[in-house]
């Protein structure tokens, strides 16, 4: 016999996994009615925004301040070059 907590957890997970698509469809329908546009337009905009955010996050990871700092530190020369211009004494 399975423990009661396991059965309740599995039942809750099953209900949530079935409810999420329904809530997403409801949110899309409500937003489309509010904006007075077809649902497919709202869906397309959501996909575009998701792709845009993913691209921004990918590019932000490329210019992460800590990564830039370590790259600059790694490429910096070990000694400072001496000045070629000498002051006349």
Secondary structure, DSSP 8 states (H G I E B T S, - for coil): ---HHHHHHHHHHHHHHHHHHHHHHHHHHHHHHHHTS-HHHHHHHHHHHHHHHHHHHHHHHHT-HHHHHHHHHHHS-SS----S-----
